[in-house]
Amino acid sequence: MVKKLSLKQIDNNQVTYYDLNNEINIPVDGQIPLNKDKEALEAFLRENVVPNMMTFPSLKERFNYLITHDYLEREFIEKYDFSFIEKLYHFLDNAHFEFKTFMAAYKFYAQYALKTNDNTLYLESFIDRVAANALFFANGDENLALSLADEIIHQRYQPATPSFLNAGRKRRGELVSCFLIQITDDMNSIGRGINSALQLSRIGGGVGITLSNLRGAGAPIKNIQGAASGVVPVMKLLEDSFSYSNQLGQRQGAGVVYLNVFHPDIVSFLSAKKENADEKIRVKTLSLGVLVPDKFYELVRNNQDMYLFDPWGVERVYGVPFSYVDITKEYDNLVADTRIPKKKISARELETEISKLQQESGYPYIINIDTVNRANPIDGKIIMSNLCSEILQVQKPSTLNNTQTYDKLGTDISCNLGSTNIVNLMASPDFGESVETMVRALTFVTDHSDIDVVPSIQHGNRLAHTIGLGAMGLHAFLAKNKLYYGSKESLDFTNVYFMLLNYWTLKASNKIARERQETFAGFEKSKYYDAVISTNICKMISPLKHLRLKKSSKRFLYQQKPTGMN
């Protein structure tokens, strides 16, 4: 019943979709021949996909085959009556999904579609992958599965690549692929950090690492002056780690290192990315990011010198790693404290070097760390970001012993992400319901991600259950609605869209917390808690003098529903 034809055999035959796709770049009468893209898409489906798709007599036999041969997990399928799975497929078929471009179809079948072990046949279409995602992330909830299928097939929601790719697969990778870890100023932490980079890269992770806590080059070690090598050698070790742990040879690992602009190695850190840097220090594939407190901009604006402070001395005086000291607030104290080693450079010259390097290489990323922490609603300090610089979450340092195990387990970060499509979500019949569906899918990801190779990430995820719901297609929405990028109308729309997205995600999160009778760790110290207490609960009570509510009591939040909260 199964037609087998090698994918390689098809590609070696005469095909037209490559040629048709290339013709898009050849103007005809001064116009881009966009019709060639549609022709390339049709040719690709006809010449490559249809002949190489494994077919089955029925949907039931398809699932039996995939489960029996270890392509799909049995457990998530058995949470549903099969008649519901047939209903789900009927719903998806009626959506009449079609790829809109050749590259969309080509990328899906090349990188996402499940294939046979010998890589000769496709085992799923886009609809099959959507169904697997809906069934897997709904975890047996039929209504949620239908809602998820609706959001994904109509492309209002796109799970992150590792989630979309691995959902339901028997032999799968992790559901998340972006992580943040910190290294503190001791060899055990450095060794553990490099091992963490290796392990996370092995499972497909892009990793953000802060080196701000490491003592600078020439700092003392055990009172021996000039012994420390600084951050650049650690950067080289990390770059080699990502290159070595290359995800079964499929793609190179990827990482970014962050350094505070007041770190004494900041100049050599930046120099390592220059095209003409010495090969002994040059980093070719490692990304760079700089953490910039407000004080730096003040010194640049006033054309003043700035002091760079050695993290070893700062931690000795303040009792916490350098990342956790508020440089803007403590700058004058740091300058005055003779116990802290420091050196002086021109702030404006450093800013010029940063600008020149950005023009040359696109690096470093800039994180305005004081701005970030002012906006942070969670108790704790944000000290860094991730490989794409969109994740900002509080962390706590770990303490390791000589066996590189944890005397004190800190918290690091896994980025549990998904994305809205602005054009399509704006056309949703119910914006809020769409967002709630997405939040529930992402909550499943946080619940079922168990990154045990890096315990600090595992610990942080279990405490926070943090999710990130982003957006794509802003330029498409603006173009579709004839709004100039950067105009007042475009800025107003952008502000309103993300305000609504934020509101509905918080509302969905609140609803899930009530259902579970559970809050994230540290909720009582967050601004979310203050807002619930002061804005909603107090509105419900009249008169206020009769209200007695201890901040430590969470029960009230679950047992009663404040006015204005639906």
C-alpha positions as CSV (number, residue, x, y, z in Angstrom):
1,M,0.0,0.0,0.0
2,V,3.0,2.3,0.3
3,K,4.7,3.9,-2.6
4,K,8.5,4.3,-2.1
5,L,10.7,6.6,-4.1
6,S,14.0,8.0,-2.9
7,L,14.1,11.7,-2.2
8,K,17.6,11.7,-3.5
9,Q,16.5,9.9,-6.7
10,I,13.9,12.6,-7.3
11,D,16.4,15.4,-6.8
12,N,18.8,13.8,-9.3
13,N,16.0,13.7,-11.9
14,Q,15.3,16.8,-14.0
15,V,13.4,19.2,-11.8
16,T,12.0,22.6,-12.6
17,Y,11.3,24.2,-9.2
18,Y,14.9,25.3,-8.6
19,D,15.0,27.0,-12.0
20,L,11.7,28.6,-11.5
21,N,12.6,29.9,-8.1
22,N,15.8,31.4,-9.5
23,E,13.9,33.2,-12.2
24,I,12.2,35.4,-9.5
25,N,15.6,37.2,-9.3
26,I,15.6,38.0,-13.1
27,P,13.4,41.1,-13.8
28,V,11.1,41.0,-16.8
29,D,10.4,44.4,-18.4
30,G,11.7,46.0,-15.1
31,Q,9.3,44.0,-13.0
32,I,10.0,41.2,-10.5
33,P,8.2,38.1,-11.9
34,L,6.4,37.0,-8.7
35,N,4.3,34.5,-10.7
36,K,7.5,32.4,-10.9
37,D,7.3,31.8,-7.1
38,K,3.8,30.3,-7.5
39,E,5.0,28.2,-10.4
40,A,8.0,27.0,-8.4
41,L,5.7,26.1,-5.5
42,E,3.4,24.1,-7.7
43,A,6.4,22.3,-9.3
44,F,7.9,21.5,-6.0
45,L,4.7,19.9,-4.6
46,R,4.2,18.0,-7.9
47,E,7.8,16.8,-8.5
48,N,9.1,16.3,-4.9
49,V,6.4,16.1,-2.3
50,V,3.6,14.0,-3.9
51,P,5.9,11.3,-5.3
52,N,7.8,11.0,-1.9
53,M,4.9,11.0,0.5
54,M,4.2,7.7,2.2
55,T,0.5,7.0,2.0
56,F,-1.8,4.9,4.1
57,P,-5.3,3.3,3.6
58,S,-6.7,5.2,6.6
59,L,-5.8,7.7,9.3
60,K,-6.0,4.9,11.9
61,E,-3.4,2.8,10.0
62,R,-1.2,5.8,9.6
63,F,-1.1,6.4,13.4
64,N,-0.6,2.7,14.1
65,Y,2.3,2.6,11.7
66,L,4.0,5.7,13.2
67,I,3.5,4.5,16.8
68,T,4.6,0.9,16.1
69,H,7.8,2.1,14.3
70,D,8.7,4.6,17.0
71,Y,8.0,7.8,15.0
72,L,5.3,9.1,17.3
73,E,4.8,8.7,21.1
74,R,1.9,6.5,22.0
75,E,1.1,8.2,25.2
76,F,-0.3,11.5,23.9
77,I,-2.3,9.8,21.2
78,E,-4.0,7.5,23.7
79,K,-5.3,10.5,25.7
80,Y,-7.9,11.0,23.0
81,D,-10.7,8.8,21.6
82,F,-9.7,8.2,18.0
83,S,-13.0,9.5,16.8
84,F,-11.9,12.9,18.1
85,I,-8.6,12.7,16.2
86,E,-10.7,12.1,13.0
87,K,-12.8,15.1,13.9
88,L,-9.7,17.2,14.3
89,Y,-8.4,16.1,10.9
90,H,-11.7,16.9,9.4
91,F,-11.5,20.4,10.9
92,L,-8.0,20.9,9.5
93,D,-8.9,19.6,6.1
94,N,-11.7,22.1,5.9
95,A,-9.4,24.9,6.6
96,H,-8.0,24.4,3.1
97,F,-4.4,25.3,4.1
98,E,-2.0,26.1,1.2
99,F,1.6,27.2,1.3
100,K,1.8,30.7,0.0
101,T,5.4,30.6,-1.2
102,F,7.9,28.1,-2.6
103,M,10.4,28.8,0.2
104,A,7.7,28.1,2.9
105,A,6.9,24.7,1.5
106,Y,10.6,23.9,0.8
107,K,11.7,24.8,4.3
108,F,8.9,22.8,5.9
109,Y,9.6,19.6,4.0
110,A,13.4,20.0,4.2
111,Q,13.6,20.8,8.0
112,Y,10.3,20.1,9.8
113,A,8.5,17.2,8.2
114,L,8.9,13.8,9.8
115,K,10.8,11.4,7.4
116,T,11.6,7.7,7.4
117,N,14.7,6.6,9.1
118,D,16.5,6.2,5.8
119,N,15.4,9.7,4.9
120,T,13.8,8.6,1.7
121,L,10.1,9.3,2.3
122,Y,8.0,12.0,4.0
123,L,5.8,10.8,6.7
124,E,3.7,13.9,7.3
125,S,2.3,16.9,5.7
126,F,1.9,20.4,7.2
127,I,-1.6,19.3,8.4
128,D,-0.1,16.2,10.1
129,R,2.4,18.4,11.9
130,V,-0.2,20.8,13.1
131,A,-2.4,17.9,14.3
132,A,0.6,16.5,16.3
133,N,1.2,19.9,17.9
134,A,-2.4,20.4,18.8
135,L,-2.9,17.0,20.3
136,F,0.5,17.0,22.1
137,F,0.2,20.5,23.7
138,A,-3.5,20.1,24.6
139,N,-2.5,17.1,26.7
140,G,-5.9,15.3,26.3
141,D,-8.1,18.4,26.4
142,E,-10.3,18.1,23.2
143,N,-11.5,21.7,23.3
144,L,-8.0,23.0,23.7
145,A,-6.7,20.7,20.9
146,L,-9.3,22.1,18.5
147,S,-8.5,25.7,19.5
148,L,-4.8,25.1,19.0
149,A,-5.3,23.5,15.7
150,D,-7.4,26.6,14.7
151,E,-4.7,29.0,15.8
152,I,-1.8,27.2,14.1
153,I,-3.6,26.2,10.8
154,H,-4.7,29.8,10.3
155,Q,-1.2,31.0,11.2
156,R,-2.2,33.2,14.0
157,Y,0.2,31.3,16.3
158,Q,3.6,29.7,15.5
159,P,5.2,27.6,18.2
160,A,9.0,28.1,18.4
161,T,11.0,25.8,16.1
162,P,11.9,23.1,18.7
163,S,8.3,23.0,20.0
164,F,6.8,22.8,16.5
165,L,9.4,20.3,15.2
166,N,9.5,17.9,18.2
167,A,5.9,17.9,19.4
168,G,4.7,14.3,19.6
169,R,7.8,12.6,18.2
170,K,9.1,9.5,19.9
171,R,12.8,10.3,19.3
172,R,12.8,14.0,19.8
173,G,14.9,16.8,21.1
174,E,13.8,19.4,23.7
175,L,10.8,21.6,23.3
176,V,12.9,24.8,23.9
177,S,16.2,25.8,22.3
178,C,17.3,29.0,24.0
179,F,19.0,29.3,27.4
180,L,20.7,31.8,29.7
181,I,23.4,30.8,32.2
182,Q,25.8,32.8,34.3
183,I,29.4,32.1,35.4
184,T,30.8,33.4,38.7
185,D,34.4,34.2,39.5
186,D,35.8,30.7,40.3
187,M,37.3,27.9,38.3
188,N,34.5,25.5,39.3
189,S,31.9,27.8,37.9
190,I,33.9,28.4,34.7
191,G,34.3,24.6,34.2
192,R,30.6,24.0,34.9
193,G,29.7,26.8,32.6
194,I,31.7,25.4,29.7
195,N,30.2,22.0,30.3
196,S,26.7,23.5,30.3
197,A,27.4,25.2,27.0
198,L,28.5,21.8,25.5
199,Q,25.4,20.1,26.9
200,L,22.9,22.7,25.8
201,S,24.5,23.0,22.4
202,R,24.2,19.2,22.1
203,I,20.4,19.3,22.5
204,G,20.0,22.2,20.0
205,G,20.3,25.1,22.3
206,G,21.5,28.7,21.6
207,V,23.1,29.9,24.8
208,G,23.6,33.3,26.4
209,I,26.4,33.5,29.0
210,T,27.5,36.5,31.1
211,L,31.2,36.8,31.8
212,S,30.8,40.1,33.8
213,N,31.6,38.3,37.1
214,L,35.0,37.1,36.0
215,R,38.0,39.0,37.3
216,G,39.9,40.9,34.7
217,A,43.3,40.1,33.1
218,G,46.1,40.7,35.5
219,A,44.0,40.5,38.6
220,P,45.5,38.5,41.5
221,I,44.8,34.9,42.2
222,K,45.5,33.7,45.7
223,N,47.3,37.1,46.2
224,I,49.7,36.4,43.3
225,Q,49.6,39.6,41.2
226,G,49.1,39.4,37.5
227,A,47.9,35.8,37.5
228,A,44.4,36.1,36.0
229,S,43.9,35.7,32.3
230,G,40.7,37.6,32.0
231,V,37.6,36.9,29.9
232,V,39.1,36.5,26.4
233,P,40.5,33.0,26.9
234,V,37.1,31.9,28.3
235,M,35.5,33.3,25.2
236,K,37.7,31.2,23.1
237,L,36.9,28.0,25.1
238,L,33.2,28.7,24.7
239,E,33.5,29.3,21.0
240,D,35.3,26.0,20.6
241,S,32.7,24.3,22.7
242,F,29.9,25.5,20.5
243,S,31.8,24.4,17.4
244,Y,32.5,21.0,18.8
245,S,29.0,20.3,20.1
246,N,27.4,20.8,16.8
247,Q,24.1,18.9,17.1
248,L,25.0,15.7,15.4
249,G,26.7,17.6,12.6
250,Q,23.5,19.2,11.4
251,R,24.4,22.8,12.4
252,Q,26.9,24.7,14.4
253,G,26.1,25.5,18.0
254,A,25.5,29.2,18.8
255,G,26.2,31.3,21.8
256,V,26.6,34.9,22.9
257,V,28.7,36.3,25.8
258,Y,27.8,39.4,27.6
259,L,30.1,41.8,29.5
260,N,29.4,44.9,31.6
261,V,30.8,48.0,30.0
262,F,32.5,48.8,33.4
263,H,34.5,45.6,33.3
264,P,38.3,46.1,33.0
265,D,38.5,43.7,30.0
266,I,35.9,45.6,28.0
267,V,38.4,46.9,25.4
268,S,40.0,43.4,24.8
269,F,36.5,41.9,24.8
270,L,35.4,44.1,21.9
271,S,38.8,43.7,20.1
272,A,38.3,40.0,19.9
273,K,35.5,40.5,17.3
274,K,37.5,42.8,15.0
275,E,38.4,41.5,11.5
276,N,42.1,42.3,12.0
277,A,42.3,40.8,15.5
278,D,45.1,38.4,16.2
279,E,44.0,34.8,15.6
280,K,44.9,33.9,19.2
281,I,42.2,36.1,20.5
282,R,39.8,36.5,17.6
283,V,36.3,35.0,18.0
284,K,34.7,34.3,14.6
285,T,31.3,32.7,15.5
286,L,30.7,33.7,19.1
287,S,28.3,36.7,19.4
288,L,29.0,39.6,21.8
289,G,26.8,41.7,23.9
290,V,27.5,44.6,26.2
291,L,25.5,45.5,29.4
292,V,25.3,49.2,29.7
293,P,24.1,51.0,32.9
294,D,22.8,54.6,32.8
295,K,26.0,55.9,34.4
296,F,28.0,55.1,31.2
297,Y,25.7,57.4,29.1
298,E,26.1,60.2,31.6
299,L,29.9,60.0,31.5
300,V,29.8,59.9,27.7
301,R,27.4,62.8,27.5
302,N,29.7,64.9,29.8
303,N,32.8,63.7,28.0
304,Q,34.3,62.4,31.2
305,D,36.7,59.6,32.1
306,M,35.2,56.4,33.4
307,Y,36.6,53.9,35.9
308,L,36.6,50.2,35.1
309,F,36.2,48.0,38.3
310,D,37.6,44.6,38.7
311,P,34.9,42.1,39.7
312,W,37.2,40.3,42.1
313,G,37.5,43.5,44.2
314,V,33.9,44.4,43.9
315,E,32.7,41.0,45.1
316,R,35.2,41.1,48.0
317,V,33.7,44.4,49.2
318,Y,30.0,43.9,48.4
319,G,29.7,40.2,49.0
320,V,27.8,39.5,45.8
321,P,29.0,38.9,42.2
322,F,29.7,42.0,40.1
323,S,26.5,41.5,38.0
324,Y,24.4,42.1,41.1
325,V,25.8,45.5,42.0
326,D,24.0,48.6,40.8
327,I,26.8,50.4,39.1
328,T,24.9,53.6,38.5
329,K,23.9,53.8,42.1
330,E,27.2,52.7,43.5
331,Y,29.6,54.3,41.0
332,D,30.9,57.1,43.2
333,N,31.4,54.7,46.1
334,L,33.2,52.2,43.9
335,V,35.5,55.0,42.7
336,A,36.2,56.1,46.2
337,D,36.8,52.6,47.7
338,T,40.6,52.0,47.7
339,R,40.0,48.2,48.2
340,I,38.6,47.9,44.7
341,P,41.2,47.7,41.8
342,K,40.2,50.1,39.0
343,K,41.6,51.8,35.9
344,K,40.6,54.9,34.0
345,I,39.7,55.3,30.3
346,S,37.8,57.9,28.3
347,A,34.0,57.1,28.2
348,R,33.5,58.8,24.9
349,E,36.4,56.9,23.3
350,L,35.0,53.6,24.4
351,E,31.6,54.6,23.0
352,T,33.3,55.4,19.7
353,E,35.0,51.9,19.7
354,I,31.6,50.3,20.3
355,S,30.0,52.2,17.5
356,K,32.9,51.4,15.1
357,L,32.7,47.7,15.9
358,Q,28.9,47.7,15.3
359,Q,29.4,49.2,11.9
360,E,32.1,46.7,11.1
361,S,30.5,43.5,12.5
362,G,27.0,44.2,13.8
363,Y,28.3,43.5,17.3
364,P,28.0,44.1,20.2
365,Y,24.4,43.8,21.1
366,I,23.5,46.5,23.6
367,I,21.3,45.8,26.7
368,N,20.5,49.0,28.7
369,I,20.4,47.1,31.9
370,D,19.1,49.9,34.2
371,T,16.2,50.5,31.8
372,V,15.4,46.8,31.9
373,N,15.5,46.6,35.7
374,R,13.3,49.7,36.2
375,A,10.6,47.9,34.1
376,N,11.1,44.6,35.8
377,P,8.0,43.6,37.8
378,I,9.6,40.6,39.5
379,D,11.7,40.7,42.7
380,G,15.3,40.3,41.8
381,K,17.8,41.6,39.3
382,I,18.1,41.0,35.6
383,I,21.8,40.7,34.7
384,M,21.9,39.7,31.0
385,S,19.9,38.5,28.0
386,N,20.0,35.7,25.5
387,L,21.3,35.0,22.0
388,C,18.6,37.1,20.3
389,S,18.5,39.7,23.1
390,E,14.7,39.5,23.7
391,I,14.7,37.5,27.0
392,L,15.0,39.5,30.2
393,Q,14.4,37.6,33.4
394,V,15.8,37.6,37.0
395,Q,18.5,35.2,37.9
396,K,20.3,34.2,41.1
397,P,23.9,32.9,41.2
398,S,24.9,29.4,42.2
399,T,27.7,28.3,44.5
400,L,29.7,25.2,43.4
401,N,32.2,23.1,45.2
402,N,35.3,21.3,44.0
403,T,33.2,18.4,42.5
404,Q,31.4,21.0,40.5
405,T,28.1,20.1,42.2
406,Y,26.0,22.7,43.9
407,D,26.3,23.9,47.5
408,K,23.7,26.5,46.6
409,L,21.5,26.0,43.5
410,G,20.8,29.3,41.7
411,T,18.3,30.1,39.0
412,D,19.1,30.3,35.3
413,I,16.7,30.5,32.3
414,S,15.1,28.5,29.6
415,C,13.2,30.6,27.0
416,N,9.8,29.0,26.4
417,L,8.8,30.8,23.3
418,G,6.1,31.1,20.7
419,S,5.1,33.9,18.3
420,T,1.9,35.6,17.1
421,N,1.5,36.6,13.5
422,I,0.2,40.2,13.7
423,V,-1.6,40.2,10.4
424,N,-3.5,37.0,11.1
425,L,-4.1,37.6,14.8
426,M,-5.6,41.0,14.1
427,A,-8.1,39.1,12.0
428,S,-8.9,36.6,14.8
429,P,-12.6,36.3,15.7
430,D,-11.6,36.6,19.3
431,F,-8.2,38.1,20.1
432,G,-8.3,37.3,23.8
433,E,-9.4,33.7,23.3
434,S,-6.6,33.2,20.7
435,V,-4.0,34.5,23.1
436,E,-5.3,32.3,26.0
437,T,-5.0,29.2,23.7
438,M,-1.4,30.2,23.0
439,V,-0.6,30.8,26.7
440,R,-1.9,27.3,27.5
441,A,0.3,25.7,24.8
442,L,3.3,27.5,26.2
443,T,2.4,26.5,29.7
444,F,2.6,22.9,28.6
445,V,6.1,23.6,27.3
446,T,7.2,25.0,30.7
447,D,5.6,22.0,32.5
448,H,7.3,19.4,30.3
449,S,10.7,20.9,29.8
450,D,13.2,19.2,32.0
451,I,16.7,20.4,31.2
452,D,18.5,18.2,33.8
453,V,21.9,18.6,32.2
454,V,22.0,22.1,33.6
455,P,20.3,22.0,37.1
456,S,20.2,25.8,37.5
457,I,18.1,26.1,34.3
458,Q,15.9,23.2,35.4
459,H,15.5,24.9,38.8
460,G,14.7,28.3,37.4
461,N,12.1,26.9,35.0
462,R,10.3,25.0,37.8
463,L,10.1,28.1,39.9
464,A,9.1,30.7,37.4
465,H,7.3,28.8,34.5
466,T,8.1,31.8,32.4
467,I,6.8,32.1,28.8
468,G,7.5,34.5,26.0
469,L,4.8,35.3,23.4
470,G,6.3,37.5,20.7
471,A,5.1,38.8,17.4
472,M,6.2,38.7,13.7
473,G,4.9,40.4,10.6
474,L,4.6,44.0,11.8
475,H,6.0,45.3,8.6
476,A,3.5,43.2,6.7
477,F,0.6,44.6,8.7
478,L,1.8,48.2,8.2
479,A,2.2,47.6,4.5
480,K,-1.2,46.0,4.1
481,N,-2.9,48.9,5.8
482,K,-0.7,51.5,4.0
483,L,0.9,52.8,7.2
484,Y,4.4,54.3,6.9
485,Y,6.9,52.6,9.2
486,G,7.7,55.1,12.0
487,S,4.7,57.3,11.5
488,K,2.5,58.3,14.4
489,E,-0.2,55.9,13.3
490,S,2.3,53.0,13.0
491,L,3.6,53.7,16.5
492,D,0.1,54.0,17.9
493,F,-0.8,50.6,16.4
494,T,2.4,49.0,17.7
495,N,1.8,50.3,21.2
496,V,-1.8,49.2,21.3
497,Y,-1.0,45.7,19.8
498,F,1.6,44.9,22.4
499,M,-0.5,46.4,25.2
500,L,-3.3,44.1,24.3
501,L,-1.0,41.1,23.9
502,N,0.4,41.8,27.3
503,Y,-3.0,42.2,28.9
504,W,-4.5,39.0,27.5
505,T,-1.4,36.9,28.4
506,L,-1.6,38.2,32.0
507,K,-5.3,37.5,32.1
508,A,-4.8,33.9,30.8
509,S,-1.9,33.4,33.3
510,N,-4.1,34.6,36.1
511,K,-6.8,32.2,35.0
512,I,-4.4,29.3,35.0
513,A,-3.1,30.2,38.4
514,R,-6.6,30.1,39.8
515,E,-7.3,26.8,38.2
516,R,-4.1,25.3,39.7
517,Q,-4.3,27.1,43.0
518,E,-0.6,28.0,42.3
519,T,1.5,31.1,41.8
520,F,5.1,31.5,40.5
521,A,7.8,31.6,43.1
522,G,8.2,35.1,44.6
523,F,4.8,36.2,43.5
524,E,4.1,38.0,46.8
525,K,7.1,40.2,46.2
526,S,6.2,41.1,42.6
527,K,4.4,44.1,41.3
528,Y,1.8,41.8,39.9
529,Y,0.8,41.0,43.5
530,D,0.7,44.6,44.5
531,A,-1.5,45.4,41.6
532,V,-3.9,42.6,42.4
533,I,-4.1,43.6,46.1
534,S,-4.3,47.4,45.7
535,T,-6.4,47.7,42.5
536,N,-8.7,44.7,42.4
537,I,-9.3,43.4,45.9
538,C,-9.6,46.8,47.4
539,K,-12.2,47.8,44.8
540,M,-14.3,44.8,45.9
541,I,-14.4,45.6,49.6
542,S,-16.6,48.3,51.0
543,P,-15.9,49.9,53.3
544,L,-12.1,49.5,53.2
545,K,-11.7,49.8,57.0
546,H,-13.2,46.3,57.3
547,L,-10.5,44.8,55.2
548,R,-7.8,42.8,56.9
549,L,-5.6,41.0,54.5
550,K,-2.1,39.7,55.2
551,K,0.4,39.9,52.3
552,S,1.5,36.3,53.0
553,S,-2.0,35.0,52.4
554,K,-2.6,33.7,48.8
555,R,-5.8,31.9,49.5
556,F,-7.9,35.0,49.1
557,L,-6.8,35.4,45.5
558,Y,-8.2,32.0,44.6
559,Q,-11.3,31.9,46.6
560,Q,-12.8,35.2,45.6
561,K,-13.0,37.0,42.3
562,P,-12.3,40.7,42.5
563,T,-14.5,43.1,40.6
564,G,-13.3,43.8,37.1
565,M,-11.5,40.5,36.7
566,N,-13.4,38.2,34.3
